[in-house]
Amino acid sequence: MLEFAHKPVMLEECMEGLSLKDGGIWFDGTVGGGGHSYEILKRTAPNGKLIATDLDDEAIASATERLKPFDGRFSIYKSNYKDFASVFERAGVDEIDGALLDFGVSSHQIDDEDRGFTYRNANAPLDMRMNRSAGLTAEIVLNTYSEEQLTRILKTYGEETFARQIARNVVKYREKQPLKTSGEFAEIIRSSIPAKFRFGAPCERKSFQAVRIEVNGELDGLYELVLSLTKRLKKGGRIAILTFHSLEDRIVKEAFRYLETPCICPKSFPACVCGKKAEIKIITKKPITATEEELEENSRSKCAKLRIAERI
């Protein structure tokens, strides 16, 4: 098993965005290797407390070890961050001072050949589960979903232009034998895309992303999550969200916009009857992206976008 290593993306930008202070209760929805959590605890010492969640047992074990200097000030729960309400109830917490969500797949998960997240490991099994006790795997998706279902996933979650061709070829391949490895899926993708379009970013990336999102249900309930988690912030509390593809970023942007809007009545109404009030102030009118220095040190920060909002 690989040592769980994950370089936190835009660490300083996230910490500054959260406006950390001594004390308070903070939430890290995706603890990963504990990089962001460590800095939150360090910068809210000596009285700050942290609640963190993750679905990956290896991540939880690694983060627990890394955060040992702060024993007594943090609790990590094996849970989806979307279930934060039940986690808060277990922790005896109602409101928090700040929240951080990092939607990226960790370096450890990508590099571990047993996980099947990347097309670079040809012999990796088609797994892609962030929670390894979950039932749905990439192998099940690719071998049981219909051509129409596969097309929809690749087009919607991967924004893949050649979604139908890839889906059709997956179905043809599995008629002879089931797909078992990342290499088989990658080869199907490459053979489905005309050579003149196989330039720039690796052509397999979009399809692998799409299947991973389906396996983990990454976009399910994401809009509602942003709304409900933001409402649990204390006045002046901030939420910082790191996204890694346009679908996630669009959802976060729309949720923030709704929370900032003071009225949603039709423009034809002479006066407001909805009673809605602005609940946040958006701190980042445009998302923050990684610096040139970070891009050189951590290539996985290339697609990252950070959006921050403050409860009012």
C-alpha positions in Angstrom: 0.0 0.0 0.0 1.3 3.5 -0.9 1.9 6.0 1.9 -1.0 8.4 1.8 0.5 11.6 0.3 -1.4 14.5 -0.9 -0.1 18.0 -1.5 -2.9 20.4 -0.6 -3.9 22.7 -3.4 -3.9 26.5 -2.9 -3.1 26.1 0.8 -2.4 29.7 1.6 -5.4 31.0 -0.5 -7.7 28.6 1.4 -6.4 29.6 4.8 -6.6 33.3 4.0 -10.1 32.8 2.5 -11.4 31.2 5.7 -10.2 34.2 7.7 -8.9 31.9 10.5 -8.7 33.0 14.1 -8.0 31.5 17.5 -10.9 29.3 18.7 -14.1 28.5 16.9 -15.3 25.3 15.3 -14.2 24.5 11.7 -15.2 21.9 9.2 -13.1 20.1 6.6 -15.4 18.0 4.5 -12.6 16.2 2.6 -9.7 15.6 5.1 -7.6 13.6 2.6 -4.0 13.4 3.9 -4.8 16.2 6.4 -2.9 19.0 4.8 -5.6 21.6 5.0 -6.8 20.3 8.3 -3.3 20.6 9.8 -3.1 24.3 8.9 -6.6 25.0 10.2 -5.7 23.6 13.6 -2.3 25.2 13.6 -3.7 28.7 12.8 -6.7 28.4 15.2 -4.5 27.4 18.2 -4.8 27.0 21.0 -8.6 26.7 21.2 -9.8 26.0 17.7 -11.6 22.7 17.1 -12.0 20.8 13.8 -14.6 18.4 12.6 -13.5 16.5 9.5 -15.0 13.8 7.2 -13.7 11.5 4.5 -14.9 8.2 2.9 -11.4 6.7 2.4 -10.1 4.6 5.3 -6.5 5.1 4.3 -7.0 8.9 4.2 -8.6 8.9 7.7 -5.8 6.8 9.1 -3.1 9.0 7.6 -4.8 12.3 8.6 -5.4 11.0 12.2 -1.7 10.3 12.4 -0.7 13.6 10.9 -3.0 15.6 13.2 -1.7 13.9 16.4 0.0 17.2 17.6 -3.5 18.5 18.0 -5.0 15.6 19.9 -8.2 16.6 21.7 -9.0 19.4 19.2 -10.2 17.3 16.2 -12.6 14.5 15.3 -12.6 12.7 12.0 -15.7 10.8 10.8 -16.0 8.2 8.1 -18.8 10.0 6.2 -19.7 11.7 3.0 -19.4 15.5 3.5 -23.0 15.7 2.1 -24.1 14.1 5.3 -22.6 16.8 7.4 -25.8 17.4 9.3 -25.7 13.9 10.9 -22.0 14.4 11.6 -22.6 17.7 13.3 -25.4 16.1 15.4 -23.0 13.4 16.5 -20.4 16.0 17.4 -22.9 18.1 19.3 -22.4 21.0 17.0 -25.1 23.3 15.6 -23.1 26.2 13.9 -19.6 26.5 12.7 -17.1 29.3 12.2 -15.9 28.1 8.7 -16.0 25.3 6.2 -13.6 24.0 3.6 -14.6 21.6 0.8 -11.9 20.2 -1.5 -13.5 18.2 -4.3 -10.3 16.9 -5.8 -9.2 13.3 -6.0 -6.0 12.9 -3.9 -2.6 12.2 -5.3 -2.6 9.0 -3.3 -5.8 7.7 -4.9 -4.6 8.5 -8.4 -1.2 6.9 -7.9 -2.4 3.8 -6.2 -2.6 1.2 -9.0 -5.2 -0.7 -7.0 -7.7 2.2 -7.2 -8.0 2.5 -11.0 -8.6 6.3 -11.1 -6.1 7.0 -13.8 -5.5 5.8 -17.4 -1.8 5.9 -16.8 -1.8 2.5 -15.0 -2.9 0.0 -17.7 -3.1 -3.0 -15.4 -5.1 -1.3 -12.7 -8.6 -2.8 -12.0 -11.6 -0.7 -12.9 -12.5 0.4 -9.4 -12.5 4.2 -8.9 -14.3 4.0 -5.5 -13.4 6.7 -3.0 -15.2 4.6 -0.4 -13.9 1.1 -1.0 -16.8 -0.5 0.9 -19.3 1.0 -1.6 -20.9 -1.4 -4.0 -20.7 0.4 -7.4 -17.4 0.2 -9.2 -16.2 1.4 -12.6 -16.1 -2.2 -13.8 -19.9 -2.5 -13.0 -20.7 0.7 -14.8 -18.8 -0.2 -17.9 -20.0 -3.7 -18.1 -23.7 -3.3 -17.2 -24.8 0.2 -18.2 -26.6 0.4 -21.6 -25.1 2.3 -24.5 -27.5 5.2 -23.9 -26.6 5.4 -20.2 -22.9 5.3 -20.9 -23.4 8.0 -23.6 -25.2 10.2 -21.1 -22.5 9.8 -18.4 -19.6 10.5 -20.8 -21.4 13.5 -22.3 -22.7 15.0 -19.1 -20.0 14.3 -16.6 -17.0 14.3 -19.0 -18.3 16.8 -21.6 -16.9 14.3 -24.1 -17.6 15.2 -27.8 -17.2 11.6 -28.8 -19.3 10.1 -26.0 -21.5 8.0 -28.3 -18.7 6.5 -30.2 -16.9 5.5 -27.0 -20.1 4.1 -25.4 -20.8 2.1 -28.6 -17.3 0.6 -28.6 -17.4 -0.2 -24.9 -20.6 -2.2 -25.6 -19.0 -4.0 -28.6 -15.9 -4.9 -26.6 -17.8 -6.4 -23.7 -19.9 -8.6 -26.0 -16.7 -10.6 -26.4 -15.2 -10.2 -22.9 -15.9 -8.0 -19.9 -13.7 -5.0 -19.3 -11.4 -5.6 -16.4 -8.6 -3.0 -16.5 -8.0 0.7 -16.9 -5.8 -0.1 -19.9 -8.7 -1.8 -21.8 -10.9 1.2 -21.2 -8.2 3.7 -22.2 -7.5 1.8 -25.4 -11.3 1.9 -26.3 -11.3 5.6 -25.7 -8.2 6.2 -27.9 -9.6 4.0 -30.7 -12.9 5.9 -30.6 -11.5 9.4 -31.1 -10.2 10.4 -34.5 -6.4 11.0 -34.5 -6.7 14.7 -35.4 -8.6 15.3 -32.1 -6.1 13.4 -29.9 -4.0 16.4 -29.0 -3.5 18.7 -26.0 -4.7 17.1 -22.8 -4.8 13.3 -22.8 -7.9 12.1 -24.6 -8.7 9.6 -21.9 -9.0 12.1 -19.1 -12.6 13.2 -19.8 -14.1 9.7 -19.9 -12.2 8.6 -16.8 -13.5 11.6 -15.0 -17.0 10.9 -16.1 -17.0 7.3 -14.9 -15.4 8.3 -11.6 -18.1 10.9 -11.0 -20.8 8.3 -11.7 -19.2 5.7 -9.4 -19.0 8.1 -6.5 -22.1 10.2 -7.1 -20.0 13.3 -6.9 -22.5 15.8 -8.3 -25.6 14.3 -6.6 -27.0 16.8 -4.2 -24.0 19.1 -4.5 -26.2 22.3 -5.0 -28.3 21.5 -2.0 -25.1 20.7 0.0 -23.7 24.2 -0.6 -26.9 25.9 0.3 -27.5 23.9 3.6 -23.8 23.9 4.7 -23.5 27.7 4.2 -26.6 28.2 6.4 -24.8 26.5 9.3 -22.1 29.2 9.3 -22.1 31.7 12.1 -22.5 35.4 11.1 -19.1 36.3 9.6 -18.2 32.7 9.0 -16.8 31.7 5.7 -17.0 28.8 3.3 -14.2 28.0 0.9 -14.8 25.5 -1.9 -12.1 24.0 -4.3 -13.5 22.6 -7.5 -11.5 20.8 -10.2 -13.8 20.8 -13.3 -16.4 23.1 -14.8 -19.5 21.1 -13.7 -18.6 21.4 -10.0 -17.6 25.1 -10.3 -20.8 25.9 -12.1 -22.9 24.4 -9.3 -21.0 26.2 -6.6 -21.3 29.5 -8.5 -25.0 29.1 -9.0 -25.6 28.2 -5.3 -23.6 31.2 -4.1 -25.5 33.5 -6.5 -28.8 32.2 -5.1 -27.7 32.7 -1.5 -26.5 36.3 -2.3 -29.7 37.3 -4.1 -32.1 39.2 -1.9 -35.3 38.6 -3.9 -36.3 35.9 -6.4 -39.7 37.4 -7.4 -40.4 37.8 -11.1 -39.3 41.1 -12.4 -42.9 41.9 -13.4 -44.0 42.0 -9.7 -44.3 45.6 -8.4 -43.0 44.6 -5.0 -41.3 41.7 -3.3 -43.6 39.0 -2.0 -41.1 36.1 -1.6 -39.5 37.5 1.5 -36.1 36.1 0.6 -33.0 38.0 2.0 -29.4 37.8 1.0 -27.6 35.3 3.3 -24.0 35.7 2.1 -21.5 38.1 0.6 -19.5 36.5 -2.2 -15.8 37.2 -1.5 -14.5 35.9 -4.9 -16.4 37.5 -7.7 -14.1 35.5 -10.0 -12.6 32.2 -8.8 -9.1 32.1 -7.5 -6.7 29.9 -9.5 -3.2 28.6 -8.6 -0.1 30.8 -8.9 2.6 30.1 -11.5 4.8 28.9 -8.7 2.3 26.3 -7.5 1.6 25.1 -11.0 5.3 24.3 -11.4 5.4 22.5 -8.1 2.0 20.7 -8.3 0.6 20.0 -11.7 -2.7 18.8 -10.2 -3.5 22.4 -9.2 -3.9 23.3 -12.9 -7.7 22.9 -13.0 -8.4 24.1 -9.5 -10.8 27.0 -8.8 -11.4 28.4 -5.4 -14.7 30.2 -4.5 -15.3 31.9 -1.1 -18.4 33.3 0.5 -19.1 34.9 3.9 -22.3 34.6 6.0 -24.0 37.9 6.7 
